[in-house]
Amino acid sequence: MAVFPWHSRNRNYKAEFASCRLEAVPLEFGDYHPLKPITVTESKTKKVSRKGSTSSTSSSSSSSVVDPLSSVLDGTDPLSMFAASADPASLVATTDNSRKKRDRDDNSIVGSDFEPWASKRGEILARYTTTEKLSINLFMGSEKGKAGTAISAMSEKVRTRLEELDDFEEGSQKELLNLTQQDYVNRIEELNQSLKDAWASDQKVKALKIVIQCSKLLSDTSVIQFYPSKFVLITDILDTFGKLVYERIFSMCMDNHSILPDHFSPENVNDTAKETCLNWFFKIASIRELIPRFYVEASILKCNKFLSKTGISECLPRLTCMVRGIGDPLVSVYARAYLCRVGMEVAPHLKESLNKNFFDFLLTFKQIHSDTVQNQLVLQGVELPSYLPLYSPAMDWIFQCISYHAPEALLTEMMERCKKLANNALLLNSVMSAFRAEFIATRSMDFIGMIKECDESGFPKHLLFRSLGLNLALANPPESDRLQILNEAWKVITKLKNPQDYVNCAEVWVEYTCKHFTKREVNTVLADVIKHMTPDRAFEDSYPQLQSIIKKVIAHFHDFSVLFSVEKFLPFLDMFQKESVRVEVCKCIMEVFIKHQQEPTKDPVILNALLHICKTMHDSVNALTLEDEKRMLAYLINGFIKMVSFGRDFEQQLSFYVEARSMFSNLEPVLVQLIHSVNRLAMETRKVMKGNHSRKTAAFVRACVAYCFITIPSLVGIFTRLNLYLHSGQVALANQCLSQADAFFKAAISLVPEVPKMINIDGKLRPSESFLLEFLCNFFSTLLIVPDHPEHGVLFLVRELLNVIQDYTWEDNSDEKIRIYTCVLHLLSAMSQETYLYHVDKVDSNDSLYGGDSKFLAENNKLCETVMAQILEHLKTLAKDEALKRQSSLGLSFFNSILAHGDLRSNRLNQLSVNLWHLAQRHGCADTRTMVKTLEYIKKRSKHPDMGHLTDLALRLPLQTRT
């Protein structure tokens, strides 16, 4: 293609802005408002007769506006039509019945404020473990009676199943010995799965055998420390069995394919389901041993709903009395806990049985000190302080059930009963664990008095103070008692010799201290913790508790000037000598600071402490640190940096940034934040010091610019560096630091050849060309206002950049290079104007330097012609079948560029635009709609003054039709 000369059209930017403004149209609102709701016309049709004509329609509407959706349905939606067809009286009756049933059932439903058993299960399994060998009896059973003839009579079937159960009780047993705890757990899980498999294969008797066998294990206390965990595992199987039986009977209550509702009465249950339910209870009643009979019947307690309205309320007292036959106090208390558990699930309103279980337990509590129990403990080598906590899960659960929505008077009664038992520590602890914290807090001094009188031999007092402290963290005691409560508790806690016991209590009471006292008392508590945990490096075994203490302190001290003035706070941090734990603690502190620090700070106490904390986080970064962790640490450090402000002491602010750069050099996002902060500081300095101390201000700004110029090369991300070079150059230019701005722009230009073909974004490799195009377009916008350096000739930076673009290796089948050249053409056209579109204050751009000089315009046009030649050459290479669509798109894009920026009164340029128009349509690849819109735009512009030459151009631009 021939070389075409370029002539930029003269632009009147003010006039163009004015022509682009939206025309203001006055609007008379009247009754109309865009937020006013539409009134829908409701049409009511009354059918007079099924024959012939006719229906009369009446409209009840205050507006003629009709909702099209409503008009389709004659104003009535299908759901409304369905509802209207129903009998209104029946609907009201149904609604009332549902409401009454829901109100009636509210009393039998436990709310979300009741902590479920499932939340305690994991804690019990983790706490009550053993290293001793365990044993388990597995039923082998005989095979007699399995090949008999088919039995049809129901009585024969029942008798045969009872014989099978007798066979189980009399059959052979296989005892597995020397099982580890994990082996034991695995065996129990196998039995649970066997139960499900037997049930699924319709072997109901086998399923019952498995449940009986597992229940028998609850009478074994040979490894007594493991008993609470054994209870959890076995009752899981019982729960499974109870659920399977209930669902089986429930599914049998189907008449005419209608399923029994969730809330039903026995009258709704058919005879088959009732008979099946009775059979299950008969089978269970035939179990000879007390413990399995009790547990299996309790597991299907809910099934009484199928038989009688009062079935559950009658069974619970009977089962409660049945537990009295269990001699071992530990076994009996867990049996009561299970009964309370199923009772709370099916009938939480029956408080009498819950209370009866507790009072029965109190009557038998003295058995703990009986010779039988003591001999058993001696035989197993278990001390009383280790034995008594085994009762806690069961007792805590029983107390929780009793205290649920219980009146405060019940707590008074419980306290009196505890006193009658000589303030037994175990009972007292369960009372404080179960009742509402508000009830406990109001009686704090009473409980302290009872704790003092407790016998410490079986259950240590410090555990009682810990339970009391947990309540006081949730509820406030009387203000007049607060100091005395703290003194009484801490007198006991500080005397503890065992570091683990001490820190477990201190962790709880630190929150009470922070909540109700000043930094002086908190400092005293922290000093005491340091004193107890430092000898023999005891803190190394208590990091979780120490972390908890720190979190509680910072949760109550949001004023960090007060927090860091607590003398022992930083020495307390020094106890975290394991790096991973230390970093986690530092992260917690910084998260609280970022969340609660409202105002920027320059407090030296805060700055020194937080710099130390941030340095700890930063120094934990190594080659193995995950990217997500690096991002989190950088976020926290950046949050701190943003909150540091020395006001108008700009030199001190810059000194802080210099120190931060040296401390946080391994985290790139932090360095990026520092560069942005310094650039912002430079702009703020210029704004505040405007007209004052100009020489000092200029020196300071140059120092800021130098900071950025030195820091940017240390960054890894290439586009991060490119964008920061551009941004910093813009800041330097805005502060009249022209030589520094040139240095930034030259650095950016020299970095472009290093841009790789693929870059990593969020862990995925992506082509970089689109990102490079975006950066260069921003760069061109800045170069418009950058004045030429007097020693480097006209348009020196633009020429440098064009050379780099020319030498860059672009991807095959890529048009990004030509798009960049098109943007360069726009830049050069803007540079040829007498007055530029925008300027920087106090910086003379090339329009001021050259003032429309002919030599400058000639150089500008020469560059335009070079760029145009590159574009046209690329278009020529696209004359291939697979590239024709690209050629059409680029041709139309270049046409629009000439239309917007070129002077089409030049014949050569005018002819080039016509050729590009034809090229865009030549092979039928152009978007006809776009071409039509473009031509309409040209015709519209031709009517403007000084645009008459576009009329002739429009006549030379035909539209090709597709057939």
BELBEL-V817775 format. One record per pair of residues at least 24 apart in sequence whose C-alpha atoms are under 10 Angstrom apart, sorted by the first residue. I is the first residue (numbers start at 1). J is the second residue. Records with the same first field share a line. If there is no record, write none. Layout:
I->J, J
This chain:
1->869, 872, 873, 875, 876
2->869, 872, 873, 912
3->865, 866, 868, 869, 872, 908, 912
4->864, 865, 866, 868, 869, 872, 907, 908, 909, 911, 912
5->861, 862, 864, 865, 866, 868, 869, 906, 907, 908, 909, 912
6->825, 829, 858, 860, 861, 862, 863, 864, 865, 866, 867, 868, 898, 901, 902, 903, 904, 906, 908, 909
7->829, 832, 857, 858, 860, 861, 864, 865, 898, 901, 902, 903, 904, 905, 906, 908, 909
8->825, 826, 828, 829, 830, 831, 832, 833, 857, 860, 861, 864, 898, 900, 901, 902, 903, 904, 906
9->829, 830, 832, 833, 898, 899, 900, 901, 902, 903, 904, 905, 906
10->829, 830, 832, 833, 834, 835, 901, 902, 903
11->829, 830, 832, 833, 834, 835, 836, 837, 900, 901
12->833, 834, 835, 836, 837
13->833, 835, 836, 837, 838
14->837
38->63, 64, 65, 66, 67
39->63, 64, 65, 66, 67
40->64, 65, 66, 67, 68, 69, 70, 71, 75
41->65, 66, 67, 68, 70, 71, 74, 75
42->66, 67, 70, 71, 73, 74, 75, 76
43->70, 71, 73, 74, 75, 76
44->74, 75, 76
45->74
101->263, 264
102->263
105->263, 347
106->349
107->347, 348, 349, 350
108->344, 345, 346, 347, 348, 349, 350
109->344, 345, 346, 347, 348, 349
110->344, 345, 346, 347, 348, 349, 404
111->404
113->404, 405
114->400, 401, 404, 405
115->397, 400, 401, 404
116->341, 344, 345, 397
117->232, 341, 397
118->232
120->232, 393, 397
121->228, 229, 231, 232, 233, 236, 393
122->229, 232
123->229, 393
124->226, 228, 229, 230, 231, 232, 390, 392, 393
125->226, 228, 229, 230, 231, 232, 233
126->229
127->225, 226, 228, 229
128->224, 225, 226, 227, 228, 229, 230, 389, 390
129->181, 182, 223, 225, 226, 227, 228, 229, 230
130->180, 181, 223, 224, 225, 226, 227, 229
131->179, 180, 181, 182, 223, 225, 226
132->178, 179, 180, 181, 223, 225, 226
133->177, 178, 179, 180, 181, 183, 184, 223
134->176, 177, 178, 179, 180, 181, 182, 183, 184, 222, 223, 226
135->175, 176, 177, 178, 179, 180, 181, 183, 184, 217, 220, 222, 223
136->173, 174, 175, 176, 177, 178, 179, 184, 187, 188, 213, 214, 217, 220
137->173, 174, 175, 176, 177, 213, 214, 216, 217
138->172, 173, 174, 175, 176, 187, 191, 210, 213, 214
139->168, 169, 170, 171, 172, 173, 174, 175, 209, 210, 213, 214
140->168, 171, 172, 173, 174, 175
141->165, 167, 168, 169, 170, 171, 172, 173, 174, 209
142->167, 168, 170, 171, 172
143->167, 171
158->279, 280, 282, 283
159->283
161->204, 205, 206, 283
162->205, 282, 283, 284, 286, 287
164->205, 206, 209
165->205, 206, 208, 209, 212, 283, 284, 286, 287, 288
166->286, 287, 288
168->206, 209, 210, 212, 213
169->209, 212, 213, 287, 288, 289
181->226, 229, 230
184->230, 233
185->229, 230, 233, 234
188->214, 230, 233, 234, 236, 237
189->233, 234, 236, 237
191->234, 237
192->233, 234, 236, 237, 238, 240, 241
193->237, 240
195->237, 238, 240, 241, 244
196->237, 240, 241, 244
199->241, 244, 245, 248
200->244
204->245, 280
205->280, 283
207->241
208->241, 280, 283, 284, 296
210->237, 238, 241
211->235, 237, 238, 239, 240, 241, 242, 292, 295, 296, 299
212->238, 284, 287, 289, 291, 292, 293, 295, 296
213->292
214->238, 292, 295, 296
215->291, 292, 293, 294, 295, 296
216->289, 290, 291, 292, 293, 295
217->291, 292
218->291, 292, 295, 331, 332, 334, 335
219->290, 291, 292, 326, 327, 328, 330, 331, 332
220->328, 331
221->328, 330, 331, 376, 380
222->376, 377, 379, 380
223->380, 382
224->330, 376, 377, 380, 382, 387, 390
225->380, 382, 386, 387, 389, 390
226->390
227->330, 331, 334, 390, 391
228->330, 331, 334, 390, 391, 392, 393, 394
229->390, 393
231->331, 334, 335, 338, 394
232->334, 338
235->295, 296, 299, 338
237->299
238->295, 296, 297, 298, 299, 300
239->296, 298, 299, 300, 342
240->299
241->296, 299, 300
242->296, 297, 298, 299, 300, 301, 302, 303, 342
243->299, 300, 302, 303
244->300
245->276, 277, 280, 299, 300, 302, 303
246->277, 299, 300, 301, 302, 303, 304, 305, 306
247->303
248->273, 276, 277
249->273, 274, 275, 276, 277, 303, 306
250->274, 277, 303, 306
252->276
253->306
263->305
264->305, 306, 309
265->305, 306, 307, 308, 309
266->304, 305, 306, 307, 308, 309
267->306, 307, 308, 309
268->306
269->305, 306, 307
270->306
271->306, 307
273->306, 307
274->303, 304, 305, 306, 307, 308
275->306, 307
277->303, 304, 305, 306, 307
278->303, 304, 306, 307
290->322, 323, 325, 326
291->322, 323, 325, 326, 331, 332, 335
293->319, 322
294->319, 320, 322, 323, 335, 339
295->319, 323, 335, 338, 339
297->339
298->335, 338, 339, 340, 341, 342, 343
299->338, 339, 341, 342
300->342
301->339, 342, 343, 345, 346
302->342, 343, 345, 346, 347
303->346
305->346
312->343, 346, 347, 350
313->343, 347, 349, 350, 352, 353
314->353
315->353
316->340, 342, 343, 347, 350, 352, 353, 354, 357
317->352, 353, 354, 356, 357
318->353
319->353, 357
320->353, 354, 356, 357, 358, 360
321->353, 356, 357, 360
323->357, 360, 361
324->357, 360, 361, 364
327->364, 367, 372
328->364, 367, 368, 372, 373
329->361, 364, 365, 366, 367, 368, 370, 373, 391
330->365, 367, 368, 373, 387, 388, 390, 391, 394
331->391, 394
332->361, 364, 394
333->357, 358, 360, 361, 364, 365, 391, 392, 393, 394, 395, 398
334->391, 392, 393, 394, 395, 397, 398
335->394
336->360, 361, 394, 395, 397, 398
337->393, 394, 395, 396, 397, 398, 399, 401
338->394, 397, 398
339->398
340->394, 397, 398, 399, 400, 401, 402
341->397, 398, 401
343->401
344->401, 402, 404
348->401, 402, 404
351->401, 402, 403, 404, 406
352->402
353->402
354->398, 399, 401, 402, 403
355->398, 399, 401, 402, 403
356->402
357->398, 402
358->395, 398, 399, 402
359->414, 417
361->395
362->417, 418, 421, 427
363->421
365->421, 424, 427
366->421
383->458
384->457, 458, 459
385->456, 457, 458, 459, 460
386->458, 459
387->458, 459
388->425, 426, 458, 459
389->426, 458, 459
391->426, 427, 430
392->426, 427, 429, 430, 433
393->430
394->430
395->426, 427, 429, 430, 431, 433, 434
396->426, 427, 429, 430, 431, 432, 433, 434, 435
397->430, 433, 434
398->430, 431, 434
399->427, 430, 431, 432, 433, 434, 435
400->430, 431, 433, 434, 435, 436
401->434, 435
402->434, 435
403->431, 434, 435, 436
404->434, 435, 436
405->435, 436
406->435, 436
407->435, 436, 439
408->435, 436, 438, 439, 440
409->439
410->435
411->435, 436, 439, 440
412->439, 443
415->446, 447, 450
418->450
419->450, 453, 454
422->450, 453, 454, 455
423->447, 449, 450, 451, 452, 453, 454, 455
424->450, 451, 453, 454, 455, 456, 458, 459
425->450, 451, 453, 454, 455, 456, 457, 458, 459, 460, 461, 463, 464
426->454, 458, 459, 460, 461, 463, 464
427->459
428->454, 464, 467
429->459, 461, 463, 464, 465, 466, 467, 468
430->464, 467
431->467
432->464, 465, 466, 467, 468, 469, 470, 471
433->464, 467, 468, 470, 471
434->471
435->471
436->471, 474, 475
437->468, 469, 470, 471, 472, 473, 474, 475, 476, 477
438->471, 472, 474, 475, 476, 477
439->471, 475, 477
440->468, 471, 472, 475, 476, 477
441->468, 469, 470, 471, 472, 473, 474, 475, 476, 477, 478
442->472, 475, 476, 477, 478, 481
443->477, 478
444->468, 469, 471, 472, 476, 477, 478, 481, 482, 485
445->477, 478, 481, 482, 484, 485, 488
448->485, 488, 489
449->488
452->488, 492
460->501
461->489, 492, 493
462->489, 490, 492, 493, 494, 495, 496, 501, 502, 504, 505, 506
463->493, 501, 502, 504, 505
464->489, 505
465->489, 490, 492, 493, 505, 506, 508, 509
466->493, 501, 502, 504, 505, 506, 507, 508, 509
467->505, 508
468->508, 509
469->505, 506, 507, 508, 509, 510, 511, 512
470->505, 507, 508, 509, 511, 512
471->508, 512
472->508, 509, 511, 512, 515
473->508, 509, 510, 511, 512, 513, 514, 515
474->511, 512
475->512
476->512, 515, 516
477->516
479->516
482->512, 513, 516, 517
483->513, 516, 517
485->512
486->510, 512, 513, 516, 517, 521
490->525, 528
494->525, 528, 529, 531, 532
495->532
496->532
497->532
498->532, 533, 538
499->529, 532, 533, 534, 535, 538, 539, 541, 542
500->532, 533, 538, 539, 541, 542, 545
502->529, 532, 533
503->529, 532, 533, 538, 539, 542, 543, 544, 545, 546, 549
504->542, 544, 545, 546
505->545
506->545, 546, 549
507->544, 545, 546, 547, 548, 549, 550, 552
508->545, 548, 549, 552
509->549
510->548, 549, 550, 552, 553
511->548, 549, 550, 551, 552, 553, 555, 556
512->552
513->552, 553, 556
514->552, 553, 554, 555, 556, 557
515->552, 553, 555, 556, 557
516->556
518->557, 562, 566
519->553, 557, 562, 563, 565, 566, 567
520->565, 566, 567
521->566
522->553, 563, 566, 567, 568, 569
523->563, 565, 566, 567, 568, 569
524->566, 567, 568
525->568
526->550, 553, 566, 567, 568, 569, 571, 572
527->567, 568, 569, 571, 572
528->568
529->568, 572
530->568, 571, 572, 573, 574, 575
533->575
534->572, 575
537->575, 577
538->575
539->575, 576, 577
540->575, 576, 577, 578
542->576
543->575, 576, 577, 578, 581, 582
544->581
546->572, 573, 575, 576, 585
547->573, 576, 581, 582, 584, 585, 588
548->585
550->585, 586, 588, 589
551->585, 588, 589, 592
553->589
554->588, 589, 590, 592, 593
555->588, 589, 592, 596
557->592, 596
558->592, 593, 595, 596, 597, 598
559->593, 596, 597, 598, 606
560->589, 592, 593, 596, 597, 603, 605, 606, 607, 609, 610
561->601, 603, 604, 605, 606, 607
562->605, 606
563->605, 606
564->605, 606, 607, 608, 609, 610
565->605, 606
570->609, 612, 613
573->613
579->616, 617, 619, 620
580->617, 620
582->613, 616, 617, 620
583->613, 614, 615, 616, 617, 618, 619, 620, 633
584->617
585->613, 617
586->610, 612, 613, 614, 615, 616, 617, 633, 636
587->613, 614, 616, 617, 632, 633, 636, 637
588->636
589->613, 614, 636
590->614, 617, 633, 635, 636, 637, 639, 640
591->635, 636, 637, 639, 640
593->636, 639, 640, 643
594->635, 636, 637, 638, 639, 640, 642, 643
595->639
597->640, 643
598->643
599->643, 644, 645
600->640, 641, 642, 643, 644, 645, 646, 647
601->640, 642, 643, 644, 645, 646, 647
602->643, 644, 645, 646, 647, 652, 653
603->644, 645, 646
606->644
607->640, 641, 644, 656
610->637, 640, 641
611->637, 640, 641, 659, 660, 663, 664
612->663
613->637
614->638, 640, 660, 663, 664
615->660, 663, 664
616->663
617->664
618->663, 664, 665, 666, 667, 670
619->663, 664, 665, 666, 667
621->666, 667
622->666
627->762, 763
630->666, 667, 668, 669
631->667, 668, 669, 670
633->667, 669, 670
634->664, 666, 667, 668, 669, 670, 671, 673
635->669, 670, 673
636->670
637->664, 667, 669, 670, 673
638->669, 670, 671, 672, 673, 674
639->670, 673
641->670, 673, 674, 677
642->673, 674, 677
648->681, 684, 685, 688, 689
649->685
650->681, 682, 684, 685, 697, 700, 701
651->681, 685, 700, 703, 704
653->677, 678, 681
654->678, 681, 682, 700, 703, 704, 707
657->704, 707
658->704, 707
661->707, 711
665->711, 714, 715
666->714, 715
667->715
668->712, 714, 715, 716, 717, 720
669->715, 720
671->708, 711, 712, 714, 715
672->708, 711, 712, 715, 720, 721, 724
674->707, 708, 711
675->704, 705, 707, 708, 709, 711, 712, 724, 727, 728
676->708, 724, 727, 728
677->704, 708
678->703, 704, 705, 707, 708, 728, 731
679->704, 705, 707, 708, 724, 727, 728, 729, 730, 731, 732
680->704, 728, 731
682->728, 731, 732, 734, 735
683->731, 732, 734, 735
685->735
686->734, 735
687->735
697->735
698->735, 736, 737
699->737
701->731, 732, 735, 736, 737
702->732, 735, 736, 737, 740
704->728, 731, 732
705->729, 731, 732, 735, 737, 740, 741, 744
706->732, 740
708->744
709->740, 743, 744, 747
712->744
713->747
717->755, 759, 760
718->748, 751, 752, 754, 755, 756, 759
719->748, 751, 752, 755, 759, 768, 771, 772, 775
721->747, 748, 751
722->747, 748, 749, 750, 751, 752, 755, 772, 775, 776, 779
723->748, 775, 776, 778, 779
724->748
725->749, 751
726->775, 776, 778, 779, 782
727->779, 782
729->782, 786
730->779, 782, 783, 785, 786, 840
733->782, 785, 786, 787, 840, 841, 842, 843
734->839, 840, 841, 842, 843
735->840, 841, 842, 843
736->840, 841, 842, 843, 844
737->843
738->786, 787, 788, 789, 843
739->789
741->786
742->786, 787, 788, 789, 797
745->779, 782, 783, 786, 797, 801
746->797, 800, 801
748->776, 779, 801
749->776, 779, 797, 798, 800, 801, 802, 803, 804, 805
750->800, 801, 804
751->804
752->776, 801, 804, 805, 808
753->804, 805, 807, 808, 809
754->808
755->808, 809
756->809
757->809, 810, 811
767->811
768->811
769->810, 811, 814, 815, 816, 817
770->816
772->816, 817, 820
773->816, 817, 819, 820, 823
774->820
776->801, 805, 820, 823, 824
777->819, 820, 823, 824, 827
780->820, 823, 824, 826, 827, 828
781->823, 824, 826, 827, 830, 838
782->827, 839
783->827, 828, 831, 845
784->827, 828, 829, 830, 831, 836, 837, 838, 839, 845, 846, 847
785->831, 836, 837, 838, 839, 840, 843, 844, 845, 846, 847
786->839, 840, 843, 844, 845, 846
787->843, 844, 845, 846, 847, 848, 849, 850
788->844, 845, 846, 849, 850
794->846, 850, 855, 856, 859, 860
795->828, 831, 846, 856, 859, 860, 863
798->824, 827, 828, 863
799->863
802->863, 867
806->870
813->878, 883, 886
814->886
815->871, 874, 875, 886, 887, 890
817->870, 871, 874
818->867, 868, 870, 871, 872, 873, 874, 875, 890, 894
819->871, 890, 893, 894
820->867, 871
821->864, 866, 867, 868, 870, 871
822->864, 867, 868, 870, 871, 890, 893, 894, 897, 898
823->897
824->863, 864, 867, 868
825->860, 861, 863, 864, 865, 866, 867, 868, 894, 897, 898, 901, 902
826->864, 897, 898, 900, 901, 902
827->864, 901
828->857, 860, 861, 863, 864, 867, 901
829->857, 860, 861, 864, 898, 900, 901, 902
830->901
831->856, 857, 860
832->856, 857, 858, 859, 860, 861
833->857
868->894
872->916
875->916, 919
879->919, 923
881->923
884->919, 920, 922, 923, 924, 925, 926
885->920, 921, 923, 924, 925, 926, 927
886->920, 925, 926
887->916, 919, 920, 921, 922, 923, 925, 926
888->916, 917, 918, 919, 920, 921, 922, 923, 924, 925, 926, 927
889->919, 920, 921, 925, 926, 927
890->916, 919, 920
891->915, 916, 917, 918, 919, 920, 921, 926
892->916, 917, 918, 919, 920, 921, 926, 927, 930, 931, 934
893->917, 920
894->920
895->919, 920
896->934
899->938, 950
903->949
904->947, 949, 950, 953
905->947, 948, 949, 950, 953
910->949, 950, 952, 953, 956
911->953, 956
913->953, 956, 957
914->953, 954, 956, 957, 958
915->956, 957
916->957
917->956, 957, 958, 959
918->956, 957, 958, 959, 960
921->958, 959, 960, 961
922->960
924->960, 961, 962
926->960
928->959, 960, 961, 962
931->957, 958, 959, 960
932->958, 959
935->959
